[in-house]
Amino acid sequence: MPRIVVDVMLKPEILDPQGKAIVGALPRLGFNAFSSVRQGKRFELTVDGEVTDEILAQARSAAETMLSNPVIEDVVNVEVVADQS
């Protein structure tokens, strides 16, 4: 069954305390190449059958109205991922 993947990130102007905590911990674990981290959310919507333009539009609408908080978050990606079985 195909899936629609939705990625949501905090808007750039919103403070990301979890990202700051992660970027502070990375060097202590030996990961020194990273200067900043922003954390986000990923949703996987499974579709029974083919993903049509209408279903993809519904996924985008759900992402903008329910899966994200439009005041502080941006929907940065909505894509179809083919079934890997």
TIRO-2110 file (N, C-alpha, C; in Angstrom, 1 decimal):
// TIRO-2110
0.8, -1.2, 0.0, N, 1, A
0.0, 0.0, 0.0, CA, 1, A
0.9, 1.2, 0.0, C, 1, A
0.6, 2.2, -0.8, N, 2, A
1.4, 3.4, -0.9, CA, 2, A
1.1, 4.3, 0.4, C, 2, A
2.1, 5.1, 0.7, N, 3, A
2.0, 6.0, 1.8, CA, 3, A
2.2, 7.4, 1.3, C, 3, A
1.6, 8.4, 2.0, N, 4, A
1.9, 9.8, 1.8, CA, 4, A
2.6, 10.3, 3.0, C, 4, A
3.8, 10.8, 2.8, N, 5, A
4.6, 11.3, 3.9, CA, 5, A
4.5, 12.8, 4.0, C, 5, A
4.2, 13.3, 5.2, N, 6, A
4.1, 14.7, 5.5, CA, 6, A
5.1, 15.1, 6.5, C, 6, A
6.0, 16.1, 6.1, N, 7, A
7.0, 16.6, 7.1, CA, 7, A
6.6, 18.0, 7.5, C, 7, A
6.6, 18.3, 8.8, N, 8, A
6.2, 19.6, 9.4, CA, 8, A
7.4, 20.1, 10.2, C, 8, A
7.8, 21.3, 10.0, N, 9, A
8.8, 21.9, 10.8, CA, 9, A
8.4, 23.2, 11.5, C, 9, A
9.0, 23.6, 12.6, N, 10, A
8.7, 24.8, 13.2, CA, 10, A
9.1, 26.0, 12.2, C, 10, A
8.4, 27.0, 12.2, N, 11, A
8.8, 28.2, 11.4, CA, 11, A
10.1, 28.7, 11.9, C, 11, A
10.9, 29.2, 11.0, N, 12, A
12.3, 29.7, 11.3, CA, 12, A
12.4, 30.6, 12.5, C, 12, A
11.4, 31.5, 12.7, N, 13, A
11.4, 32.5, 13.7, CA, 13, A
11.0, 31.9, 15.1, C, 13, A
10.5, 30.7, 15.2, N, 14, A
10.1, 30.1, 16.4, CA, 14, A
11.3, 29.4, 17.1, C, 14, A
11.5, 29.7, 18.4, N, 15, A
12.5, 29.0, 19.1, CA, 15, A
12.3, 27.5, 19.2, C, 15, A
13.4, 26.7, 19.0, N, 16, A
13.3, 25.3, 19.0, CA, 16, A
14.2, 24.7, 20.2, C, 16, A
13.6, 24.7, 21.4, N, 17, A
14.5, 24.2, 22.5, CA, 17, A
15.0, 22.8, 22.4, C, 17, A
14.2, 21.9, 21.8, N, 18, A
14.7, 20.5, 21.6, CA, 18, A
15.8, 20.5, 20.6, C, 18, A
15.7, 21.3, 19.5, N, 19, A
16.9, 21.4, 18.6, CA, 19, A
18.1, 21.9, 19.2, C, 19, A
18.0, 22.9, 20.1, N, 20, A
19.1, 23.5, 20.8, CA, 20, A
19.7, 22.5, 21.7, C, 20, A
18.9, 21.7, 22.4, N, 21, A
19.4, 20.6, 23.3, CA, 21, A
20.2, 19.6, 22.5, C, 21, A
19.7, 19.2, 21.4, N, 22, A
20.3, 18.2, 20.5, CA, 22, A
21.7, 18.7, 20.0, C, 22, A
21.7, 20.0, 19.5, N, 23, A
22.9, 20.5, 19.0, CA, 23, A
24.0, 20.7, 20.1, C, 23, A
23.5, 20.9, 21.4, N, 24, A
24.5, 20.9, 22.5, CA, 24, A
25.0, 19.6, 22.9, C, 24, A
24.2, 18.5, 22.7, N, 25, A
24.7, 17.2, 23.0, CA, 25, A
25.5, 16.5, 22.0, C, 25, A
25.4, 16.9, 20.7, N, 26, A
26.1, 16.2, 19.7, CA, 26, A
27.6, 16.2, 19.9, C, 26, A
28.2, 17.4, 20.2, N, 27, A
29.7, 17.4, 20.4, CA, 27, A
30.1, 16.5, 21.5, C, 27, A
29.3, 16.4, 22.6, N, 28, A
29.7, 15.5, 23.7, CA, 28, A
29.7, 14.0, 23.3, C, 28, A
29.0, 13.7, 22.2, N, 29, A
28.9, 12.3, 21.7, CA, 29, A
29.9, 12.1, 20.5, C, 29, A
30.7, 13.1, 20.2, N, 30, A
31.7, 13.0, 19.2, CA, 30, A
31.2, 13.5, 17.8, C, 30, A
30.1, 14.1, 17.7, N, 31, A
29.6, 14.6, 16.4, CA, 31, A
29.8, 16.1, 16.4, C, 31, A
30.9, 16.5, 15.7, N, 32, A
31.4, 17.9, 15.8, CA, 32, A
31.1, 18.7, 14.5, C, 32, A
30.4, 18.1, 13.5, N, 33, A
30.3, 18.7, 12.2, CA, 33, A
29.0, 19.6, 12.1, C, 33, A
28.2, 19.6, 13.2, N, 34, A
26.9, 20.2, 13.0, CA, 34, A
26.8, 21.5, 13.9, C, 34, A
26.3, 22.6, 13.3, N, 35, A
26.3, 23.9, 14.0, CA, 35, A
24.9, 24.2, 14.4, C, 35, A
23.8, 23.6, 13.9, N, 36, A
22.5, 23.8, 14.4, CA, 36, A
21.6, 22.6, 14.1, C, 36, A
20.5, 22.5, 14.8, N, 37, A
19.5, 21.5, 14.6, CA, 37, A
18.1, 22.1, 14.8, C, 37, A
17.2, 21.7, 13.9, N, 38, A
15.8, 22.0, 14.0, CA, 38, A
15.1, 20.7, 14.0, C, 38, A
14.3, 20.5, 15.0, N, 39, A
13.5, 19.2, 15.0, CA, 39, A
12.1, 19.4, 14.4, C, 39, A
11.6, 18.4, 13.8, N, 40, A
10.2, 18.5, 13.2, CA, 40, A
9.4, 17.2, 13.5, C, 40, A
8.3, 17.1, 12.7, N, 41, A
7.4, 16.0, 12.8, CA, 41, A
7.3, 15.3, 11.4, C, 41, A
7.1, 14.0, 11.4, N, 42, A
6.8, 13.3, 10.2, CA, 42, A
5.6, 12.4, 10.4, C, 42, A
4.7, 12.5, 9.4, N, 43, A
3.4, 11.7, 9.5, CA, 43, A
3.4, 10.8, 8.2, C, 43, A
3.0, 9.6, 8.4, N, 44, A
2.9, 8.7, 7.3, CA, 44, A
1.4, 8.3, 7.2, C, 44, A
0.8, 8.6, 6.1, N, 45, A
-0.6, 8.3, 5.9, CA, 45, A
-0.7, 7.2, 4.9, C, 45, A
-1.2, 6.0, 5.3, N, 46, A
-1.3, 4.9, 4.4, CA, 46, A
-2.6, 5.0, 3.6, C, 46, A
-2.5, 4.6, 2.3, N, 47, A
-3.7, 4.7, 1.4, CA, 47, A
-4.0, 3.4, 0.9, C, 47, A
-5.3, 3.0, 0.9, N, 48, A
-5.7, 1.7, 0.3, CA, 48, A
-6.0, 2.0, -1.1, C, 48, A
-5.2, 1.4, -2.0, N, 49, A
-5.4, 1.7, -3.4, CA, 49, A
-4.4, 2.7, -3.9, C, 49, A
-4.7, 3.2, -5.1, N, 50, A
-3.9, 4.2, -5.8, CA, 50, A
-4.0, 5.6, -5.2, C, 50, A
-2.9, 6.3, -5.2, N, 51, A
-3.0, 7.7, -4.7, CA, 51, A
-3.3, 8.6, -5.9, C, 51, A
-4.5, 9.2, -5.9, N, 52, A
-5.0, 10.0, -7.0, CA, 52, A
-4.6, 11.5, -6.6, C, 52, A
-4.8, 12.4, -7.6, N, 53, A
-4.6, 13.8, -7.3, CA, 53, A
-5.5, 14.3, -6.2, C, 53, A
-6.8, 13.8, -6.2, N, 54, A
-7.7, 14.1, -5.1, CA, 54, A
-7.3, 13.7, -3.7, C, 54, A
-6.8, 12.5, -3.6, N, 55, A
-6.3, 12.0, -2.3, CA, 55, A
-5.0, 12.8, -1.9, C, 55, A
-4.1, 13.1, -2.8, N, 56, A
-3.0, 13.9, -2.5, CA, 56, A
-3.4, 15.3, -2.0, C, 56, A
-4.4, 15.9, -2.7, N, 57, A
-4.9, 17.2, -2.2, CA, 57, A
-5.5, 17.1, -0.8, C, 57, A
-6.2, 16.0, -0.5, N, 58, A
-6.8, 15.8, 0.8, CA, 58, A
-5.7, 15.7, 1.8, C, 58, A
-4.6, 15.0, 1.5, N, 59, A
-3.4, 14.9, 2.4, CA, 59, A
-2.8, 16.3, 2.7, C, 59, A
-2.7, 17.1, 1.6, N, 60, A
-2.1, 18.5, 1.8, CA, 60, A
-3.1, 19.3, 2.7, C, 60, A
-4.4, 19.2, 2.5, N, 61, A
-5.3, 19.9, 3.3, CA, 61, A
-5.3, 19.5, 4.7, C, 61, A
-5.2, 18.2, 4.9, N, 62, A
-5.1, 17.7, 6.3, CA, 62, A
-3.8, 18.1, 7.0, C, 62, A
-2.7, 18.2, 6.2, N, 63, A
-1.4, 18.6, 6.7, CA, 63, A
-1.5, 20.1, 7.2, C, 63, A
-2.2, 20.9, 6.4, N, 64, A
-2.3, 22.3, 6.7, CA, 64, A
-3.3, 22.6, 7.8, C, 64, A
-4.3, 21.8, 8.0, N, 65, A
-5.3, 22.1, 8.9, CA, 65, A
-5.3, 21.3, 10.2, C, 65, A
-4.8, 20.1, 10.2, N, 66, A
-4.8, 19.2, 11.3, CA, 66, A
-3.5, 18.7, 11.8, C, 66, A
-2.6, 18.4, 10.9, N, 67, A
-1.3, 17.8, 11.2, CA, 67, A
-0.3, 18.8, 11.7, C, 67, A
-0.5, 20.1, 11.3, N, 68, A
0.4, 21.2, 11.7, CA, 68, A
-0.4, 22.3, 12.4, C, 68, A
0.4, 23.0, 13.2, N, 69, A
-0.2, 24.2, 13.8, CA, 69, A
0.3, 25.4, 12.9, C, 69, A
-0.6, 26.0, 12.1, N, 70, A
-0.1, 27.0, 11.1, CA, 70, A
0.4, 28.3, 11.7, C, 70, A
0.2, 28.5, 13.0, N, 71, A
0.7, 29.6, 13.7, CA, 71, A
2.2, 29.5, 13.9, C, 71, A
2.7, 28.3, 14.2, N, 72, A
4.1, 28.1, 14.5, CA, 72, A
4.8, 27.1, 13.6, C, 72, A
4.1, 26.4, 12.7, N, 73, A
4.7, 25.4, 11.9, CA, 73, A
4.4, 25.6, 10.4, C, 73, A
5.3, 25.1, 9.6, N, 74, A
5.2, 25.0, 8.2, CA, 74, A
5.1, 23.6, 7.7, C, 74, A
4.2, 23.3, 6.8, N, 75, A
4.3, 22.0, 6.1, CA, 75, A
5.3, 22.1, 5.0, C, 75, A
6.4, 21.4, 5.1, N, 76, A
7.5, 21.5, 4.2, CA, 76, A
7.6, 20.5, 3.1, C, 76, A
6.8, 19.4, 3.3, N, 77, A
6.9, 18.3, 2.3, CA, 77, A
5.6, 17.5, 2.4, C, 77, A
5.1, 17.2, 1.2, N, 78, A
4.0, 16.2, 1.1, CA, 78, A
4.3, 15.4, -0.1, C, 78, A
4.7, 14.1, 0.1, N, 79, A
5.1, 13.3, -1.0, CA, 79, A
4.5, 11.8, -0.9, C, 79, A
4.4, 11.2, -2.1, N, 80, A
4.0, 9.8, -2.1, CA, 80, A
5.2, 8.9, -2.1, C, 80, A
5.2, 7.9, -1.2, N, 81, A
6.2, 6.9, -1.1, CA, 81, A
5.6, 5.6, -1.5, C, 81, A
6.2, 5.0, -2.5, N, 82, A
5.7, 3.7, -3.1, CA, 82, A
5.8, 2.6, -2.1, C, 82, A
5.0, 1.6, -2.2, N, 83, A
5.0, 0.4, -1.3, CA, 83, A
6.3, -0.3, -1.6, C, 83, A
7.0, -0.7, -0.6, N, 84, A
8.3, -1.4, -0.7, CA, 84, A
8.2, -2.9, -0.5, C, 84, A
7.0, -3.5, -0.5, N, 85, A
6.9, -4.9, -0.4, CA, 85, A
6.8, -5.6, -1.7, C, 85, A
END
